[in-house]
Amino acid sequence: LVEGYPTQLRSYVPVFTAYTDSAFPTEIPTDKGLRVALRYEVGRFFASLERFRQAANRKSLDEAYVAYSDMSLHLDRYLRVGGLYTFYDSTVSLEDYYSGVADSSLVYADPKKDPALVRDLVVLVKGPEKGRTGIVIGIYPDGSEARAVKLDRYRGIREVRVVPAEWAAKRLGEQDPDDVFLIPQSG
């Protein structure tokens, strides 16, 4: 099923290049810096895409999850740096909103006793995005066990974050399935 995706996604290289060069065409330091940053994210995206292709060929699900997580992360960063998101959220941290709220008011499993796995619905229980919800899309095997989390839709956009394992706690109780798993039925 996924074997054709890498070729399709690779065909977008000219689109990324054209946008980068036309949106930031001058030699002023900000344009040059943005072009470098955007090209870096495109390079990382396509390196992740190649790792995804290789993982799919080997039928290595865990490696495919990590490669997909990296693809998602670098595309998210490209869109953010390139000014392609339809809004700018000036909120630096949500932690202040939870300063007077007991942690027990968030319903979740203890991430140390029952760590979140790929496809688990989670709530972020620490860090600047405390209280945001999403789904684990990858677990990094580099010893950090960090979780790549695709956050739930906010203003039409699903951002990706990489957080320490103890920040991503499984949500408890009955949950609606993540919308990435909802396939519209026709007829």
C-alpha positions in Angstrom: 0.0 0.0 0.0 2.7 2.5 0.9 5.3 1.6 -1.7 4.1 4.3 -4.1 4.1 7.1 -1.7 7.9 7.9 -1.7 7.9 8.4 -5.4 4.8 10.7 -5.2 6.3 12.7 -2.4 9.7 13.0 -4.0 7.9 14.7 -7.0 7.3 17.7 -4.8 10.9 18.7 -4.6 10.5 21.3 -7.4 7.5 22.8 -5.6 9.5 23.2 -2.3 12.4 24.6 -4.3 10.3 27.1 -6.3 8.5 28.3 -3.2 11.7 28.7 -1.2 13.4 30.7 -4.0 10.4 32.8 -5.0 9.2 33.7 -1.4 12.7 34.7 -0.2 14.5 35.8 -3.4 16.8 38.6 -2.2 20.3 38.5 -0.8 19.4 40.3 2.4 20.4 38.3 5.5 16.9 37.4 6.6 16.0 36.0 3.1 19.3 34.1 2.9 18.8 32.7 6.4 15.2 31.6 5.6 16.3 29.9 2.4 19.0 28.0 4.2 16.6 26.9 7.0 13.9 25.9 4.5 16.4 23.9 2.3 17.6 22.2 5.5 14.1 21.1 6.4 13.4 19.9 2.8 16.7 17.9 3.0 15.7 16.3 6.3 12.2 15.6 5.0 13.6 13.7 2.0 16.2 11.9 4.0 13.3 10.7 6.3 11.3 9.8 3.2 14.2 7.6 2.0 14.3 5.9 5.4 10.6 5.4 5.2 10.9 3.8 1.8 13.7 1.4 3.0 11.6 0.5 6.2 8.6 -0.2 4.0 10.7 -2.5 1.7 12.0 -4.3 4.8 8.5 -4.4 6.3 9.9 -2.9 9.5 6.9 -1.2 11.2 8.8 0.5 14.0 11.4 2.0 11.6 8.6 3.2 9.3 6.8 4.9 12.3 10.0 6.8 13.2 10.7 7.7 9.5 7.1 8.9 9.2 7.4 10.9 12.4 10.5 12.6 11.1 8.8 13.3 7.7 5.9 14.9 9.6 8.2 16.9 11.9 10.3 18.4 9.1 7.2 19.2 6.9 5.7 20.9 10.0 8.9 22.9 10.5 9.0 23.8 6.8 5.5 25.1 6.9 6.1 27.1 10.1 9.4 28.7 9.0 8.1 29.4 5.5 5.1 31.2 6.9 2.7 28.8 5.3 0.4 28.2 8.3 -2.8 30.2 8.1 -2.3 31.6 11.6 0.3 32.6 14.0 -0.1 31.5 17.6 1.7 33.9 19.9 1.1 31.8 23.0 4.6 30.7 24.1 3.5 28.3 26.8 0.2 26.9 28.0 1.7 26.0 31.4 0.5 29.3 33.0 -3.1 28.2 32.3 -2.6 25.1 34.4 -0.6 26.8 37.3 -3.6 26.7 39.6 -5.1 23.5 38.3 -4.3 20.2 40.0 -2.6 17.6 37.8 -5.3 15.2 38.9 -7.9 17.2 36.9 -6.3 15.9 33.7 -7.3 12.2 33.3 -4.4 10.1 32.1 -2.4 6.9 32.8 0.9 7.3 34.6 3.4 7.5 31.8 6.1 5.8 33.9 4.0 2.8 34.7 2.0 2.6 31.4 4.0 4.5 28.7 2.2 5.7 25.5 2.8 3.6 22.4 2.3 4.4 18.7 -1.3 5.0 17.9 -2.2 5.8 21.5 -4.2 8.9 22.1 -2.4 11.1 24.6 -2.5 14.3 26.6 0.7 16.3 27.2 1.1 16.5 31.0 4.2 18.7 31.1 6.0 21.3 29.1 4.9 24.4 27.2 2.0 22.6 25.6 0.6 21.0 28.7 -3.1 20.0 28.2 -2.9 19.6 24.4 -4.0 16.3 23.1 -2.9 14.2 20.1 -1.7 10.8 19.0 1.7 9.2 19.2 3.0 8.6 15.7 6.5 7.4 16.6 8.9 6.4 19.4 12.6 7.2 18.9 14.8 4.2 19.5 17.9 6.4 20.3 17.7 5.7 24.0 15.7 8.8 24.7 12.4 7.0 24.0 11.0 10.4 23.0 7.5 10.4 21.5 6.6 12.1 18.2 3.0 13.4 18.8 0.7 14.7 16.1 -1.4 17.2 18.0 -5.1 17.3 17.6 -6.5 19.8 15.1 -6.3 23.5 16.2 -7.5 26.1 13.7 -7.5 23.5 11.0 -3.8 22.5 11.5 -2.2 19.5 13.1 1.3 20.3 14.3 3.9 17.7 15.3 6.0 17.8 18.5 8.7 15.5 19.8 8.4 15.3 23.6 10.0 13.3 26.4 8.2 10.0 27.0 7.0 11.2 30.5 5.3 14.2 28.9 2.9 12.1 26.7 0.4 10.3 28.9 -2.3 7.9 27.6 -5.8 9.5 27.8 -8.2 7.4 29.9 -11.9 6.8 29.4 -13.8 6.6 26.2 -12.2 8.5 23.4 -13.2 9.5 19.9 -10.8 7.9 17.4 -8.2 10.1 16.0 -9.5 11.7 12.8 -6.6 10.3 10.8 -8.2 6.9 11.3 -11.6 8.0 10.2 -12.1 7.1 6.5 -15.2 8.8 5.0 -17.8 6.3 3.8 -19.3 7.0 0.4 -23.0 6.3 -0.5 
